[in-house]
Amino acid sequence: MRYVLIPALLFSLSACTTIQVQKAPSVEPTIGTDPSIGSTSTATVGSAVLSQYKVWKKSGMQLAEPYSGRIGGAPVDVSQTDYLVKAVADSKEAYCTERMTMRNLLGVAIKPTCFSGLTADGHVTEVMVPADSVWWHKDLPRPIAIRAVEESILRPEAFRNELVFLGSAGKTLRLLYREYAGDFVRPAFSQDVAYDVEALPMEIQFRTARIQVLELPGSSIKYRVLSSF
């Protein structure tokens, strides 16, 4: 796995307040087909029969709950969505915020916040921030769990193509093809397609995607994916 080092954390205010990054959150592309080729599945009206996608996922560590407080007179605010970087801070194993979360007297966030004192059950017990030449330490009011998370992030190169089941009536099967790109807010392209239903099982094709229709009761479809887009 490729690790993305965060330059903002590779700094030293002095020899005493260096943060040494060991493992930063990673951002990796994920390419896939759902359902997988060769599998049998069932879809209801309005749901995707087949989708092919390329998305980027960010994985790392986060606090299970937000933390706000003052350390050495400086306000600190860390949210549940802040990613934490595994690091060594003040000679301790710590998890430090990826972004700046400690504010100065002007209210400007200028330094990261670190959490240390990891317990066997995955809780941190201490919060620490770098001052000009020393580290400020403070025990947490109660231990806070840290958790591994993964989420999709928006990238211009991301895409998703899908066939959606619109239902069947009589001898007609209706599908909707949609293409999404970037933020996936709305389709960049869509097309209605219809197929004459003969004896089941039967095979249908859209572009290079091939699906074997096994059962078609009307409000759902049971099928096997033979190939993708």
C-alpha positions in Angstrom: 0.0 0.0 0.0 1.3 3.5 -0.8 1.3 5.9 2.1 0.7 9.6 1.5 2.9 11.7 3.8 1.3 15.0 4.9 3.9 17.8 4.6 2.2 19.9 7.3 3.2 17.3 9.9 6.8 17.0 8.8 8.0 20.0 10.6 9.9 21.0 13.7 9.2 24.1 15.7 12.4 23.3 17.6 14.5 20.2 18.3 12.1 19.5 21.1 8.8 19.6 19.2 9.4 17.4 16.2 6.6 15.2 15.0 8.0 12.1 13.2 5.3 10.6 10.9 5.2 6.8 10.9 2.0 6.1 9.0 -0.3 8.7 7.3 -3.8 8.1 5.9 -3.7 6.5 2.5 -5.6 7.4 -0.6 -6.0 4.6 -3.1 -8.2 4.1 -6.3 -10.7 1.2 -6.1 -12.0 -0.3 -9.4 -14.8 -2.9 -9.4 -17.9 -4.4 -10.7 -21.0 -5.0 -8.7 -22.3 -7.8 -8.7 -19.1 -9.6 -9.7 -18.9 -11.3 -13.0 -20.3 -14.8 -12.9 -22.4 -14.2 -9.8 -26.2 -14.5 -9.5 -28.2 -11.7 -8.0 -31.7 -10.2 -7.6 -32.6 -6.5 -8.2 -35.9 -4.7 -7.5 -37.4 -1.8 -9.5 -35.2 1.3 -9.2 -32.0 -0.6 -8.1 -28.9 -1.2 -10.1 -28.6 -4.5 -12.0 -25.0 -3.9 -12.8 -22.5 -1.2 -12.0 -18.9 -0.6 -12.8 -16.9 2.0 -10.9 -13.6 3.7 -10.2 -13.5 5.6 -7.0 -10.9 6.8 -4.6 -11.0 5.8 -0.9 -9.2 7.3 2.0 -8.4 5.1 5.0 -6.9 6.0 8.3 -7.6 6.5 12.0 -10.1 8.9 13.6 -11.4 9.6 17.1 -14.7 7.9 17.9 -16.0 11.2 19.4 -14.9 14.9 19.1 -12.6 16.5 21.5 -12.5 20.2 22.6 -10.5 21.7 25.4 -7.7 24.1 26.3 -4.1 23.0 26.7 -1.5 25.4 28.0 -4.0 28.2 27.4 -4.5 27.3 23.8 -7.9 26.1 22.5 -8.0 22.8 20.7 -10.9 21.4 18.6 -10.7 18.0 17.0 -13.8 16.5 15.2 -14.7 12.9 14.6 -13.9 13.4 10.9 -10.4 14.5 11.5 -7.9 12.0 10.2 -5.1 11.0 12.6 -1.5 10.3 11.6 0.4 7.7 13.5 3.6 9.4 14.7 6.2 9.7 17.4 5.8 13.0 19.3 7.8 14.0 22.4 9.3 10.4 22.3 5.9 8.9 22.6 3.8 6.8 20.2 1.0 9.2 19.3 -1.8 9.9 16.8 -1.7 13.5 15.5 -4.3 15.4 13.5 -3.7 15.7 9.8 -4.8 19.3 9.8 -3.9 22.2 12.2 -6.3 22.0 15.2 -4.7 24.2 17.9 -5.4 27.9 17.6 -3.3 30.9 18.6 -4.5 34.1 20.3 -5.9 35.4 17.0 -8.0 32.2 16.5 -5.8 30.9 13.7 -5.2 27.2 13.7 -1.4 26.8 13.6 -0.4 23.5 15.0 -1.7 19.9 15.1 -3.0 18.1 18.2 -1.6 14.7 19.3 -3.2 11.9 21.4 -1.1 9.4 23.2 -1.3 6.8 26.0 -2.9 4.2 23.8 -4.5 1.4 25.9 -4.8 -2.3 25.0 -8.5 -1.8 24.0 -7.7 1.0 21.6 -8.4 4.2 23.7 -6.1 7.2 24.0 -5.7 8.8 27.5 -3.6 11.9 26.9 -3.8 15.0 24.7 -0.6 16.9 23.8 0.3 19.9 21.6 3.7 21.4 20.6 4.6 24.8 22.1 7.6 26.8 20.9 10.2 24.6 22.6 8.3 22.1 24.8 5.2 19.9 24.6 2.1 20.6 26.6 0.4 17.5 28.0 -3.0 17.0 29.6 -4.9 13.9 30.7 -8.2 13.4 28.9 -11.3 13.7 31.1 -12.0 10.1 30.0 -10.3 7.8 27.5 -11.4 8.2 23.9 -11.5 5.3 21.4 -9.7 5.6 18.1 -11.1 3.7 15.1 -10.0 2.7 11.6 -12.2 4.3 8.9 -12.5 4.2 5.2 -14.5 6.6 3.0 -14.9 7.6 -0.6 -13.5 11.0 -1.6 -14.3 13.1 -4.6 -11.9 13.0 -7.6 -12.5 14.4 -11.1 -11.3 11.0 -12.5 -14.0 9.0 -10.6 -16.8 7.4 -12.6 -19.6 4.9 -12.2 -21.6 3.3 -15.0 -24.8 1.4 -14.2 -27.8 -0.4 -15.5 -30.9 0.2 -13.5 -34.0 -2.1 -13.5 -37.1 -0.2 -14.4 -39.5 -3.2 -14.3 -41.2 -5.5 -16.8 -44.6 -5.6 -18.3 -46.0 -8.2 -20.7 -43.1 -9.2 -22.9 -40.9 -6.1 -22.4 -38.0 -5.6 -20.0 -36.9 -2.0 -19.3 -33.6 -0.8 -18.1 -31.9 2.6 -17.7 -28.3 3.1 -18.4 -26.5 6.0 -16.5 -23.0 7.3 -16.5 -21.7 9.4 -13.6 -18.4 11.3 -13.4 -16.6 13.4 -10.8 -18.9 14.1 -7.8 -21.7 11.7 -8.9 -24.4 14.4 -8.2 -26.2 13.8 -11.5 -25.7 11.5 -14.5 -23.5 12.9 -17.2 -25.4 10.6 -19.7 -28.5 8.4 -19.5 -30.4 6.2 -21.9 -33.5 4.1 -21.7 -33.3 0.6 -23.2 -35.9 -2.1 -23.7 -35.7 -5.8 -24.6 -38.3 -8.2 -25.9 -38.7 -11.0 -23.4 -38.7 -14.5 -24.9 -38.4 -17.8 -23.1 -36.4 -17.7 -19.9 -33.5 -17.9 -19.3 -32.5 -15.4 -22.0 -29.4 -13.3 -22.5 -29.5 -9.5 -23.0 -26.6 -7.2 -23.9 -25.9 -3.5 -23.6 -22.6 -2.4 -25.1 -20.2 -5.1 -23.8 -22.3 -5.9 -20.7 -24.0 -9.2 -20.9 -26.7 -10.5 -18.5 -28.5 -13.8 -18.4 -32.1 -13.2 -17.2 -33.2 -16.1 -15.1 -36.5 -15.0 -13.5 -38.7 -11.9 -14.2 -41.8 -11.7 -12.0 -42.4 -8.1 -12.8 -41.2 -6.1 -9.8 -37.9 -7.8 -9.6 -35.3 -9.6 -11.8 -33.1 -12.5 -11.0 -30.1 -12.7 -13.2 -26.5 -13.8 -13.7 -23.7 -11.3 -14.8 -21.8 -12.7 -17.8 -19.6 -9.6 -18.6 -19.3 -5.9 -17.7 -19.2 -2.6 -19.6 
